[in-house]
């Protein structure tokens, strides 16, 4: 619902008109008609099936992007194997991995989605100007300039970066060439992350969900065209091409959203409260929020830096085995976080409206559903890891020895998938209200220290498998710390109840893993073995949840996805405080925010 009209204006919004003691007044005037138009759009898209449709769109395109990512890795494995050449490229691959986490998946999303939500809240009550456009004018030029400078520095400092990341590489020059090509993605990824956050805040999920489809298409196409003259450098060039395609997929939709609201012909020379507040928000965005969020994202992605640093002195192929194992094992985690990505703007808007209880219920449901998805996927991966690697990669330059080594790493790495999912989902409890919080960064730093301390002896005695075990231990430590501190945050989840549910789900995953391995063991066909393992894992997991005493209450995905938070319901007994307040006297967050468009 939108806030009520200003005091003395006597105007309502949409279907919920305000009444005085004598009669009900119809909307009139410029402000009332504009707000009625926005309100009708909000009621249209916030129907019961909106989140289900958004989740379905995101799931479909996420699956397509993940499949294309597998095709990309299969092409890399088939053409270049798992040796010194691919190790050099994967060191350069650290730059886009780091940039995607910092600029697309975590930092910018956690900062900008709440910022755009507040700007959209103020848009409905703004007579002059547009707070959303003011926010864009105040942040996008500075962001573009900063990341352009950072990309230039990375290109020039490529030799230093390679020597710091992987001092044991046999051919550092190849890694330097690839790093210079991949460093260009820093600028494109920043623009991608900005567009994604803005579009999701507007309720437009299709273009952001399609970015990794475009990204992988760019990499695959560039490898196929330039493989002969450039070798593995063609993959690095594909990263640059894919980054440009990701921007092009989203830019038209964002421009359309920004132009959707007409600007008044005459604006006051001095900014109204909206404009001044947008400028103030821009400064807060830079000074107050970005430091803790960036610190969290850097610590999270530094797990990969530690892995590759520890693996660089190992025999050639160790970095490649870690990479292939992670790419496959992380697919369940990516799918499990899909619903959290879709509902993050909903949680932010519920908090903007002051509806903490609705946000808490939404987050708790999402956490349990994400745990179910990731544990089923991890159990399948552990049960059938050798057959999965054989089915996906064992061809061309990727031989049987590589399959055995990658499968061993994959099984150990999968032990940390629940922790990775919980980190990705729980951090939204800390940053949904756009407050500067350092606790998530501290929790990730503690996990990074754990990974380092366990990885040094692990790499020495067990090689890549020891590094994967250290990664799983470190990320699980961070997840536990984030869970323990979540009850004191903006979204006060019930930690004890949630922890009990996660423990029971993990127990179900352990039983399902053993059953899947026993039933698929000895089946010669890789495809049949993986199919049997997946079917048995799903059946045993669901049976355990249904029969176990005090099993966690897991709502079905379609019902949970379609359930709306309280502020999205078109009919309520009484208006919220944000709705009842006059336009000029609303809280700083500006009340609730409608979704302007449905998924498309």
C-alpha positions as CSV (number, residue, x, y, z in Angstrom):
1,X,0.0,0.0,0.0
2,X,1.1,3.5,-0.6
3,X,1.1,6.3,1.9
4,X,-2.0,8.5,2.2
5,X,-2.3,11.9,0.7
6,X,-0.9,15.0,2.3
7,X,-2.7,16.7,5.1
8,X,-5.4,18.9,3.9
9,X,-5.3,17.6,0.3
10,X,-8.3,15.4,0.8
11,X,-7.0,12.9,-1.8
12,X,-6.9,9.1,-1.6
13,X,-5.0,6.6,-3.7
14,X,-6.3,3.9,-6.0
15,X,-9.1,1.8,-4.6
16,X,-8.4,2.7,-1.0
17,X,-9.8,6.3,-0.8
18,X,-9.7,8.3,2.4
19,X,-12.9,9.4,4.1
20,X,-13.8,12.6,6.0
21,X,-16.7,12.7,8.4
22,X,-19.1,13.8,5.6
23,X,-18.2,11.9,2.4
24,X,-15.6,9.9,0.6
25,X,-13.5,12.0,-1.7
26,X,-12.4,10.9,-5.1
27,X,-8.8,11.4,-6.1
28,X,-8.3,14.8,-7.8
29,X,-5.3,16.9,-8.8
30,X,-2.0,16.1,-10.3
31,X,-0.5,14.3,-7.3
32,X,-3.6,12.2,-6.6
33,X,-3.9,11.0,-10.2
34,X,-0.2,10.1,-10.3
35,X,-0.4,8.2,-7.1
36,X,-3.6,6.4,-8.2
37,X,-1.8,5.3,-11.3
38,X,1.2,3.9,-9.4
39,X,-1.2,2.3,-6.9
40,X,-3.1,0.5,-9.5
41,X,0.1,-0.9,-11.0
42,X,1.2,-2.1,-7.5
43,X,-2.1,-3.9,-6.9
44,X,-1.9,-5.5,-10.3
45,X,1.6,-7.0,-9.9
46,X,1.5,-7.8,-6.2
47,X,-1.1,-10.4,-6.7
48,X,-0.8,-13.8,-5.2
49,X,1.2,-15.3,-8.0
50,X,3.8,-12.5,-8.5
51,X,6.6,-14.1,-6.5
52,X,5.9,-17.5,-7.9
53,X,6.2,-16.1,-11.4
54,X,9.3,-14.2,-10.6
55,X,10.9,-17.3,-9.0
56,X,9.9,-19.4,-12.0
57,X,11.4,-16.9,-14.4
58,X,14.6,-16.7,-12.4
59,X,14.8,-20.5,-11.9
60,X,14.4,-21.1,-15.7
61,X,17.1,-18.6,-16.7
62,X,19.4,-19.6,-13.8
63,X,19.1,-23.2,-15.0
64,X,19.9,-22.2,-18.6
65,X,22.9,-20.1,-17.4
66,X,24.1,-23.0,-15.3
67,X,23.9,-25.4,-18.2
68,X,25.7,-23.0,-20.4
69,X,28.4,-22.7,-17.7
70,X,28.8,-26.5,-17.8
71,X,29.1,-26.4,-21.5
72,X,31.8,-23.7,-21.1
73,X,33.7,-25.8,-18.6
74,X,33.3,-28.9,-20.9
75,X,34.8,-26.9,-23.8
76,X,37.7,-25.8,-21.6
77,X,38.3,-29.3,-20.3
78,X,38.1,-30.9,-23.8
79,X,40.3,-28.3,-25.6
80,X,42.8,-27.5,-22.9
81,X,42.5,-30.4,-20.3
82,X,43.6,-29.9,-16.7
83,X,47.2,-28.8,-16.9
84,X,49.6,-25.8,-16.8
85,X,47.6,-23.9,-19.5
86,X,44.3,-24.1,-17.8
87,X,46.0,-23.3,-14.4
88,X,47.3,-20.1,-16.0
89,X,43.8,-19.1,-17.2
90,X,42.1,-20.0,-13.9
91,X,44.5,-17.6,-12.1
92,X,43.3,-14.9,-14.4
93,X,39.7,-16.2,-13.9
94,X,40.1,-15.0,-10.3
95,X,39.5,-11.4,-11.4
96,X,36.0,-12.0,-12.9
97,X,35.1,-14.3,-10.0
98,X,36.1,-11.6,-7.5
99,X,34.3,-8.9,-9.6
100,X,31.1,-10.9,-9.9
101,X,30.9,-11.5,-6.2
102,X,31.7,-7.9,-5.3
103,X,29.9,-6.1,-8.1
104,X,26.9,-8.3,-9.1
105,X,26.0,-10.9,-6.4
106,X,26.8,-9.3,-3.1
107,X,28.1,-5.8,-2.5
108,X,26.2,-3.7,-5.0
109,X,23.0,-5.7,-4.6
110,X,23.1,-5.4,-0.8
111,X,23.7,-1.7,-1.0
112,X,21.5,-0.6,-4.0
113,X,18.4,-2.7,-3.6
114,X,17.4,-1.0,-0.3
115,X,18.5,2.4,-1.7
116,X,16.3,2.0,-4.8
117,X,13.5,0.7,-2.6
118,X,13.5,3.9,-0.5
119,X,13.7,6.0,-3.6
120,X,10.7,4.2,-5.1
121,X,8.8,4.8,-1.8
122,X,9.4,8.5,-2.0
123,X,8.5,8.6,-5.8
124,X,4.7,8.2,-5.0
125,X,4.6,11.3,-2.9
126,X,7.0,13.5,-5.0
127,X,5.3,16.3,-7.0
128,X,8.4,17.6,-8.6
129,X,11.3,15.5,-9.9
130,X,11.9,11.8,-9.5
131,X,13.8,10.5,-6.5
132,X,14.8,7.4,-8.5
133,X,16.4,9.4,-11.2
134,X,18.1,11.6,-8.6
135,X,19.6,8.5,-7.1
136,X,20.9,7.4,-10.4
137,X,22.4,10.8,-11.2
138,X,24.1,10.9,-7.8
139,X,25.6,7.4,-7.9
140,X,26.1,6.0,-11.4
141,X,28.6,8.5,-12.7
142,X,30.9,8.2,-9.7
143,X,30.6,4.4,-9.7
144,X,31.5,4.3,-13.4
145,X,34.5,6.5,-13.0
146,X,35.8,4.6,-9.9
147,X,35.6,1.2,-11.5
148,X,37.1,2.4,-14.8
149,X,40.1,3.6,-12.9
150,X,40.3,0.3,-11.0
151,X,40.1,-1.7,-14.2
152,X,43.0,0.3,-15.7
153,X,45.1,-0.3,-12.6
154,X,44.4,-4.0,-12.8
155,X,45.5,-4.2,-16.4
156,X,48.7,-2.4,-15.7
157,X,49.4,-4.4,-12.5
158,X,48.7,-7.8,-14.1
159,X,52.3,-9.1,-13.5
160,X,52.2,-8.2,-9.8
161,X,48.7,-9.7,-9.5
162,X,49.8,-13.1,-11.0
163,X,53.0,-13.3,-8.8
164,X,50.9,-12.5,-5.7
165,X,48.1,-15.0,-6.5
166,X,50.1,-17.9,-7.8
167,X,53.8,-17.6,-7.3
168,X,54.4,-21.2,-8.3
169,X,53.1,-21.1,-11.9
170,X,55.4,-22.6,-14.5
171,X,54.4,-20.1,-17.2
172,X,53.4,-16.7,-15.6
173,X,53.5,-14.8,-18.9
174,X,50.4,-16.7,-20.1
175,X,48.6,-15.9,-16.9
176,X,49.5,-12.2,-17.2
177,X,48.1,-12.0,-20.7
178,X,44.9,-13.7,-19.6
179,X,44.6,-11.4,-16.6
180,X,44.9,-8.3,-18.7
181,X,42.0,-9.5,-20.8
182,X,39.8,-10.5,-17.9
183,X,40.5,-7.3,-16.0
184,X,38.3,-5.3,-18.4
185,X,35.3,-7.0,-16.9
186,X,35.6,-4.9,-13.7
187,X,33.9,-2.0,-15.5
188,X,31.2,-4.1,-17.3
189,X,30.4,-6.1,-14.1
190,X,29.9,-2.9,-12.1
191,X,27.4,-1.7,-14.7
192,X,25.7,-5.1,-14.7
193,X,25.4,-5.1,-10.9
194,X,24.0,-1.6,-10.9
195,X,21.4,-2.5,-13.5
196,X,20.5,-5.7,-11.8
197,X,19.9,-4.1,-8.4
198,X,17.8,-1.3,-9.9
199,X,15.7,-3.6,-12.0
200,X,15.0,-6.0,-9.1
201,X,14.0,-3.2,-6.9
202,X,11.5,-2.2,-9.6
203,X,10.1,-5.8,-9.7
204,X,11.7,-6.6,-13.1
205,X,13.5,-10.0,-12.8
206,X,13.8,-11.3,-16.4
207,X,16.8,-9.2,-17.6
208,X,18.9,-9.7,-14.3
209,X,18.2,-13.5,-14.5
210,X,19.4,-13.6,-18.1
211,X,22.9,-12.1,-17.5
212,X,24.8,-15.3,-17.0
213,X,23.1,-16.7,-20.2
214,X,24.6,-13.8,-22.1
215,X,27.9,-14.1,-20.2
216,X,28.5,-17.8,-21.0
217,X,27.3,-17.4,-24.6
218,X,30.0,-14.7,-25.0
219,X,32.7,-16.9,-23.6
220,X,31.7,-20.0,-25.6
221,X,31.4,-18.1,-28.8
222,X,34.8,-16.4,-28.4
223,X,36.5,-19.7,-27.6
224,X,35.1,-21.4,-30.7
225,X,36.1,-18.5,-32.9
226,X,39.6,-17.7,-31.5
227,X,40.8,-21.0,-30.1
228,X,43.2,-21.8,-33.0
229,X,45.1,-18.5,-33.1
230,X,44.9,-17.6,-29.3
231,X,44.7,-20.9,-27.4
232,X,43.5,-20.5,-23.8
233,X,43.7,-16.7,-24.2
234,X,40.5,-17.0,-26.2
235,X,38.7,-17.9,-23.0
236,X,40.0,-14.8,-21.3
237,X,38.9,-12.7,-24.3
238,X,35.5,-14.3,-23.9
239,X,35.2,-13.0,-20.4
240,X,35.5,-9.4,-21.8
241,X,33.0,-10.1,-24.5
242,X,30.5,-11.8,-22.1
243,X,30.7,-8.8,-19.8
244,X,29.6,-6.4,-22.5
245,X,26.7,-8.7,-23.5
246,X,25.6,-8.7,-19.8
247,X,25.3,-5.0,-19.9
248,X,23.4,-5.0,-23.2
249,X,20.9,-7.5,-21.9
250,X,19.8,-5.1,-19.1
251,X,20.4,-1.6,-20.2
252,X,17.3,-1.2,-22.4
253,X,15.0,-2.4,-19.6
254,X,16.5,0.0,-17.0
255,X,16.2,2.9,-19.4
256,X,12.5,2.0,-19.9
257,X,12.0,1.9,-16.1
258,X,13.6,5.3,-15.6
259,X,11.5,6.8,-18.3
260,X,8.2,5.3,-17.1
261,X,7.3,8.2,-14.9
262,X,6.9,11.6,-16.7
263,X,8.9,14.5,-15.3
264,X,6.9,17.7,-14.6
265,X,7.5,20.4,-17.2
266,X,8.6,22.9,-14.5
267,X,10.7,21.9,-11.5
268,X,11.6,24.2,-8.7
269,X,15.1,25.6,-8.8
270,X,15.7,24.5,-5.2
271,X,15.2,20.8,-4.6
272,X,12.2,19.7,-2.7
273,X,12.7,17.4,0.3
274,X,12.9,14.4,-2.1
275,X,15.8,15.8,-4.0
276,X,17.7,16.8,-0.9
277,X,17.1,13.4,0.6
278,X,18.3,11.7,-2.5
279,X,21.5,13.6,-2.5
280,X,22.0,12.9,1.2
281,X,21.3,9.2,0.5
282,X,24.0,9.2,-2.2
283,X,26.5,10.4,0.4
284,X,25.4,7.8,2.9
285,X,25.6,5.2,0.1
286,X,29.3,6.0,-0.4
287,X,30.4,6.7,3.2
288,X,28.2,4.7,5.4
289,X,27.2,1.5,3.7
290,X,29.8,0.6,1.1
291,X,32.7,-0.1,3.5
292,X,31.2,-2.9,5.5
293,X,29.5,-4.5,2.5
294,X,32.7,-4.4,0.4
295,X,34.6,-5.8,3.4
296,X,32.2,-8.7,3.6
297,X,32.3,-9.4,-0.1
298,X,36.1,-9.3,-0.2
299,X,36.4,-11.7,2.7
300,X,33.9,-14.0,1.2
301,X,35.6,-14.2,-2.2
302,X,39.1,-14.4,-0.7
303,X,38.4,-18.0,0.1
304,X,39.1,-18.6,-3.6
305,X,42.4,-16.6,-3.4
306,X,43.6,-18.7,-0.5
307,X,42.7,-21.9,-2.4
308,X,44.6,-21.0,-5.5
309,X,47.6,-19.6,-3.6
310,X,47.9,-22.8,-1.7
311,X,47.4,-24.9,-4.8
312,X,49.9,-23.1,-7.0
313,X,53.0,-25.0,-5.7
314,X,51.2,-28.4,-6.1
315,X,51.6,-30.5,-9.3
316,X,50.1,-29.0,-12.4
317,X,46.4,-29.5,-12.6
318,X,45.6,-29.0,-8.9
319,X,44.0,-25.5,-9.5
320,X,42.0,-27.0,-12.4
321,X,40.7,-29.9,-10.3
322,X,39.6,-27.4,-7.7
323,X,37.9,-25.3,-10.3
324,X,36.0,-28.0,-12.0
325,X,34.9,-29.5,-8.7
326,X,33.6,-26.2,-7.5
327,X,31.8,-25.3,-10.7
328,X,29.7,-28.5,-10.5
329,X,29.3,-28.7,-6.7
330,X,28.1,-25.1,-6.6
331,X,25.1,-25.6,-8.9
332,X,22.8,-26.7,-6.0
333,X,23.9,-23.6,-4.1
334,X,23.1,-21.3,-7.0
335,X,19.6,-22.9,-7.4
336,X,19.0,-22.8,-3.6
337,X,19.7,-19.0,-3.4
338,X,17.3,-18.3,-6.3
339,X,14.3,-17.7,-4.1
340,X,16.3,-15.5,-1.7
341,X,17.4,-13.4,-4.6
342,X,13.8,-12.9,-5.7
343,X,12.5,-12.2,-2.3
344,X,15.3,-9.8,-1.1
345,X,13.5,-6.7,-2.6
346,X,10.3,-7.9,-0.9
347,X,12.0,-8.1,2.4
348,X,13.6,-4.7,2.0
349,X,10.2,-3.1,1.1
350,X,8.5,-4.8,4.1
351,X,11.2,-3.3,6.4
352,X,10.7,0.1,4.7
353,X,7.0,-0.2,5.7
354,X,8.0,-1.2,9.3
355,X,6.5,-4.7,8.9
356,X,9.3,-6.6,10.6
357,X,7.2,-9.7,11.4
358,X,6.3,-10.2,7.7
359,X,10.0,-9.9,6.8
360,X,11.0,-12.4,9.5
361,X,8.5,-15.0,8.2
362,X,9.6,-14.5,4.7
363,X,13.3,-14.9,5.6
364,X,12.8,-18.0,7.7
365,X,10.8,-19.8,5.0
366,X,13.4,-18.9,2.4
367,X,16.2,-20.2,4.6
368,X,14.6,-23.6,5.1
369,X,13.7,-24.0,1.5
370,X,17.2,-23.0,0.4
371,X,18.6,-25.6,2.8
372,X,16.3,-28.4,1.4
373,X,17.5,-27.6,-2.2
374,X,21.2,-27.4,-1.4
375,X,21.2,-30.5,0.8
376,X,19.4,-32.6,-1.9
377,X,21.9,-31.4,-4.5
378,X,25.0,-31.9,-2.2
379,X,23.8,-35.4,-1.3
380,X,23.5,-36.3,-5.0
381,X,27.0,-34.8,-5.7
382,X,28.7,-36.7,-2.9
383,X,26.9,-40.0,-3.8
384,X,27.7,-39.9,-7.5
385,X,30.7,-37.6,-7.8
386,X,32.9,-39.9,-10.0
387,X,30.1,-40.6,-12.4
388,X,29.1,-36.9,-12.6
389,X,32.7,-35.9,-13.5
390,X,33.0,-38.8,-16.0
391,X,29.7,-37.8,-17.6
392,X,30.5,-34.1,-17.9
393,X,34.2,-33.8,-18.5
394,X,36.0,-37.1,-19.3
395,X,36.8,-36.5,-23.0
396,X,39.6,-35.0,-25.1
397,X,42.5,-33.8,-22.9
398,X,40.6,-34.6,-19.7
399,X,41.6,-38.2,-18.8
400,X,40.6,-40.7,-16.2
401,X,43.3,-39.5,-13.7
402,X,41.7,-36.0,-13.8
403,X,38.3,-37.6,-13.2
404,X,39.4,-39.4,-10.1
405,X,41.2,-36.3,-8.7
406,X,38.3,-33.9,-9.4
407,X,35.7,-36.3,-7.9
408,X,37.6,-36.6,-4.7
409,X,37.8,-32.8,-4.4
410,X,34.2,-32.4,-5.3
411,X,33.0,-34.8,-2.5
412,X,34.9,-32.9,0.2
413,X,34.0,-29.5,-1.2
414,X,30.3,-30.4,-1.1
415,X,30.4,-30.7,2.7
416,X,30.6,-26.9,2.8
417,X,27.6,-26.2,0.5
418,X,25.1,-25.8,3.3
419,X,27.4,-23.3,4.9
420,X,27.8,-21.3,1.7
421,X,24.1,-21.2,1.1
422,X,23.4,-20.0,4.7
423,X,26.0,-17.3,4.3
424,X,24.4,-16.1,1.1
425,X,20.9,-16.1,2.6
426,X,21.6,-14.9,6.1
427,X,23.6,-11.8,5.0
428,X,20.3,-10.4,3.7
429,X,19.0,-10.3,7.3
430,X,21.9,-7.9,8.1
431,X,21.8,-5.6,5.0
432,X,18.0,-5.5,4.1
433,X,17.5,-2.2,5.9
434,X,20.6,-0.6,4.5
435,X,22.4,0.0,7.8
436,X,26.2,-0.1,8.1
437,X,27.0,-3.4,9.9
438,X,30.5,-4.8,10.4
439,X,29.5,-8.1,12.0
440,X,29.1,-10.0,8.6
441,X,32.6,-8.9,7.5
442,X,33.9,-10.0,10.9
443,X,32.2,-13.4,10.6
444,X,33.6,-13.9,7.1
445,X,37.1,-12.8,8.3
446,X,36.9,-15.5,11.0
447,X,36.0,-18.1,8.4
448,X,38.9,-16.9,6.1
449,X,41.4,-17.3,9.0
450,X,40.0,-20.8,9.7
451,X,40.4,-21.7,6.0
452,X,44.0,-20.4,5.9
453,X,45.1,-22.2,9.2
454,X,43.5,-25.5,8.1
455,X,44.6,-25.2,4.5
456,X,48.3,-24.9,5.0
457,X,48.7,-28.4,6.6
458,X,45.9,-29.7,4.5
459,X,47.6,-28.8,1.2
460,X,50.9,-30.2,2.5
461,X,49.5,-33.6,3.5
462,X,46.4,-34.1,1.2
463,X,46.9,-31.7,-1.7
464,X,43.8,-30.3,-3.3
465,X,41.5,-32.5,-1.2
466,X,43.0,-30.9,2.0
467,X,42.4,-27.4,0.5
468,X,38.8,-28.3,-0.3
469,X,38.3,-29.5,3.3
470,X,39.7,-26.3,4.7
471,X,37.3,-24.3,2.5
472,X,34.3,-26.3,3.8
473,X,35.4,-25.8,7.4
474,X,36.0,-22.1,7.0
475,X,32.7,-21.3,5.3
476,X,30.8,-23.4,7.8
477,X,32.4,-21.4,10.6
478,X,31.2,-18.2,9.0
479,X,27.7,-19.5,8.6
480,X,27.5,-20.5,12.2
481,X,28.6,-17.1,13.3
482,X,26.1,-15.3,11.0
483,X,23.3,-17.6,12.3
484,X,24.1,-16.9,15.9
485,X,24.0,-13.2,15.4
486,X,21.0,-13.0,13.2
487,X,18.4,-12.6,16.0
488,X,19.8,-9.2,16.9
489,X,19.5,-7.8,13.4
490,X,16.9,-5.9,11.4
491,X,15.2,-9.2,10.6
492,X,15.2,-11.0,13.9
493,X,15.0,-14.6,12.8
494,X,14.4,-17.2,15.5
495,X,17.8,-18.7,15.7
496,X,17.1,-21.7,18.0
497,X,14.2,-22.9,15.9
498,X,16.0,-22.3,12.6
499,X,19.1,-24.1,13.9
500,X,17.1,-27.1,15.0
501,X,15.4,-27.3,11.6
502,X,18.8,-27.1,9.7
503,X,20.2,-29.8,11.9
504,X,17.4,-32.2,11.2
505,X,17.6,-31.4,7.4
506,X,21.4,-32.1,7.5
507,X,20.6,-35.4,9.2
508,X,18.2,-36.3,6.4
509,X,20.9,-35.3,3.9
510,X,23.4,-37.7,5.5
511,X,20.9,-40.6,5.3
512,X,20.0,-39.7,1.7
513,X,23.7,-39.6,0.7
514,X,24.4,-43.1,2.0
515,X,21.3,-44.5,0.3
516,X,22.1,-42.8,-3.0
517,X,25.7,-44.1,-3.0
518,X,24.6,-47.7,-2.2
519,X,21.9,-47.8,-4.8
520,X,24.1,-46.3,-7.6
521,X,27.3,-48.2,-6.7
522,X,28.3,-50.6,-9.4
523,X,26.1,-49.2,-12.2
524,X,28.4,-48.9,-15.2
525,X,26.6,-46.2,-17.2
526,X,27.4,-42.7,-15.8
527,X,24.0,-41.3,-16.9
528,X,22.0,-44.1,-15.3
529,X,24.2,-44.1,-12.1
530,X,23.6,-40.3,-11.6
531,X,19.9,-40.7,-12.3
532,X,19.5,-43.5,-9.8
533,X,21.5,-41.6,-7.2
534,X,19.4,-38.5,-7.6
535,X,16.1,-40.3,-7.5
536,X,17.1,-42.3,-4.3
537,X,18.5,-39.2,-2.6
538,X,15.3,-37.2,-3.2
539,X,13.0,-40.1,-2.1
540,X,15.0,-40.9,1.1
541,X,15.3,-37.2,2.0
542,X,11.6,-36.5,1.7
543,X,10.7,-39.8,3.5
544,X,13.0,-38.9,6.4
545,X,11.5,-35.4,6.7
546,X,7.9,-36.8,6.6
547,X,8.6,-39.5,9.2
548,X,11.1,-38.0,11.6
549,X,9.9,-36.7,14.9
550,X,9.7,-32.9,15.1
551,X,10.6,-32.6,11.5
552,X,11.1,-29.0,10.4
553,X,8.0,-27.4,8.9
554,X,9.0,-26.8,5.3
555,X,6.2,-25.1,3.2
556,X,5.9,-26.3,-0.4
557,X,7.8,-24.1,-2.8
558,X,4.9,-22.9,-4.9
559,X,2.8,-21.9,-1.9
560,X,5.8,-20.2,-0.2
561,X,6.8,-18.4,-3.4
562,X,3.3,-17.1,-4.0
563,X,2.7,-16.0,-0.4
564,X,2.8,-12.3,0.0
565,X,4.1,-10.2,2.8
566,X,1.5,-8.3,4.7
567,X,2.2,-5.0,2.9
568,X,1.4,-6.6,-0.5
569,X,-2.2,-7.6,0.4
570,X,-4.7,-5.3,-1.3
571,X,-7.3,-5.4,1.6
572,X,-6.4,-4.9,5.2
573,X,-8.5,-4.0,8.3
574,X,-6.5,-0.9,9.1
575,X,-3.8,1.2,7.3
576,X,-0.2,1.1,8.5
577,X,1.4,4.1,10.1
578,X,3.3,4.8,6.8
579,X,-0.1,4.8,5.0
580,X,-1.8,7.0,7.5
581,X,0.9,9.6,7.6
582,X,0.7,12.6,5.3
583,X,3.1,12.8,2.4
584,X,5.1,15.6,4.0
585,X,5.4,13.8,7.3
586,X,6.3,10.3,6.4
587,X,9.2,8.4,8.0
588,X,12.6,8.8,6.3
589,X,12.1,5.5,4.4
590,X,8.9,6.9,2.9
591,X,6.6,4.0,3.6
592,X,6.0,1.0,1.5
593,X,7.1,0.5,-2.1
594,X,5.1,-1.1,-4.9
595,X,6.5,-3.3,-7.6
596,X,6.0,-1.3,-10.8
597,X,6.1,-4.2,-13.2
598,X,5.8,-8.0,-13.2
599,X,8.5,-10.4,-14.3
600,X,9.1,-10.3,-18.0
